[in-house]
Amino acid sequence: MSIITRNDRGLMAEWWWTVDRWLLTSIFLLIAYGILLCLAASPPVAQRIGLEDFHFFKRQLIYVVPAAGILLVSSLLTPHQVRRVALVVLVMGAGLLVLTLGVGAEVKGARRWLNLGPISIQPSEFVKPAFVVIAAWLFSEGLKRPDMPGTLLSTMLYLGLVGLLVLQPDYGQTVLITAVWGVLLFLTGISWRWIGGLMLCGIAGMVTAYMTVSHVAERINRFIDRESGDTFQVDTALQSFAGGGILGAGPGEGVTKRILPDAHSDFIFAVAGEELGLLACLLLLGLFAFTVIRSMRHSISQTDPFVKMATIGLSALVGLQAMINMAVNVALLPAKGMTLPFISYGGSSLLSVAFAMGLVLALTRRRPLGGTAVPRWNGRIAAAG
């Protein structure tokens, strides 16, 4: 029996009867899955660098509470408030990106992290969902108002953000942002001629990166020819999947994770393969698929171009990032530093994806044409008033 009844008219009652509770459940299941895998994968990493066994696990638990708070608070927003919050986050995040280039901590030749007292943040993680929302708004305004250069403004915003990411450098995030922006551009009804031209520009950009950036060339060369360089990380990940089989070695029983670099972050999916097995990996894949498809399905019935495009863009952001991470783990894509949403260790990643899915929940809440949420779920609109 629900504590909140349909006769209640408070903020939380309105939220409860209008939010997609199936989608909300899948998100919290992903968070729980991430906690379980962090507990399994992080102790060997902590031991290798001389930290207490559960150092990373405890830190991840600390971030789970604010992530849940961000998810729930974001889901309470109206579409108008979603735009305003995203604009504030985008402006602040862009400022932090610029600051990171000057004073950010350098890790493996890249400046992506900013130390703020006892914590470190990765500004690009927070910029991603905010950029998607604002880009969707600009595109939608261009569709509704012919005098509004929405596509031009969105393109300028995209180029500015990509420029900051390349300067870090962070080519993985650049590819992800480009792919999602391309999805939004496609939704505007752009001609195939323009799509072909933009694809050629993208290919030219990748070729340029390959020709001018040594570590990009090395990763691509190792992906094409396994004998051309060190493939220890990917080989060890594949060994994890092979050792796990269908049912896995059991929680905490994996051995390959003891030597697998980034087992708690970029390659945590391989730890799931070894300890929980193929079936558990398919379950995780199914959870991501359900979350993304369920989110995008809402866009079909949306009449507001902004809500439709922002929902698809945010869903694509999470789905593509998950797909890239999993593909890297099974050697279907060249290795790149990209976390598995909700699963990998990392406070910035967890808070960012919680913010993104909170915005999706907000945008997909059941509302009449006037924009005010009404009690509805399970396929029918309840009588209001």
C-alpha positions, 0 to 999 in steps of 0.5 A: 500500500502506497504511503502517498495517495492519489488524493494528495496534492503536495510536491512529492505526491505530484512527483510520485504519481507523474514520474516514470517509476520503472525508469527510476527503479532501473536507475537505482538498480544500476547504482546498486550494481555499481556499488557491488562491483566497486566492492569487488574491483577496488581492493586490489587496486588500493593494495597496489598503490599502498592504500587501505583495502576499501579506500575506493569503495568507501569514497564511492559510498560517500558520493552515492548519497549526493548522487541520489539527492541530485537525481531526485532534486533534478527530477522535480524540475519543470522543463523551463527550470531544466533549461535554466539549471543547465545553463548555470551548470554549463557556464560554471563548468566551462569556466572550470574547464578553462581554469583546469587548463591553467592550474589543473592536476596533470595526469598522464600528460592531460589536465582534466582534473581540478583539485578543490581542497580534499576533493578532485572534480572533472569539470567535463563530466558536468558540462556534458549533460548541461551542453546537451540540454542547451544544444537541444534548446537552441536547435528547438528554438531554431525549429520554432522561430525561423529568425532564431539562428539556433543551429548556428549558435549550437554549432558555435557552442559545440566548437567552443566546448570541443576546443576546450576538451581537445586542449586538455586533451580529452579525445574520448569525451570529444568523440562522445560529445560530437556523436550526441551533438550529431544526433541532435543535429539529425533530429532537426531534419538536416539534409543528407548532403549536410550529414555527408559533409559533416561525416567527412569533417569528422573523419578528417578530424580523426585522421588529423588526430591520428597523424598529429597526436602520438598516443592516439596513433599508438592506441589505434595501431595497437587496436588494428595490429595487436603485435604493434605495441603493449596490449596488456590492459585489453588482453587482461580484460579479455582473460577476465571474461574467459575466466568467468565463463557463464556464471562467473568465479563468484563475488570476490573470487576473481584473480585477474583483477589483481593485475588489471589496470584501472579495474575499478574504473575503465575496466570494471565491466571485465571484473563483472565478467570474471566474478559474476559471469556472462549472464550478469554482464548480459543483465547489466547490458539489459539494464542499460538498454532498458534505461535508454530505450525507456527514456527515448520512448517517452520522446515519441509522445512529446509535442515540445521539440525541446523536451523531445530533443533533450530527452533523446540527447541525454539518453544517447549521452548515457547510452553511447558512453556505456556502449563505448566503455563495454566495447573497449572492455571486449576489444571492439574499440580502441582503448580510451579513458571512459567510465561506465555510467553509474558503475565505474569508480569516480565521484564526478562521473557518478554525480554527472550521470545522476544529474543527466538522468534526473533531468530525463526523469524531469522532462518525461514526467506526465504533463498536460499541454499546459505544462503542469504535472498531473497524476498519471501512470500505468498508461492512464491519466487520472482525473485531476481535481 
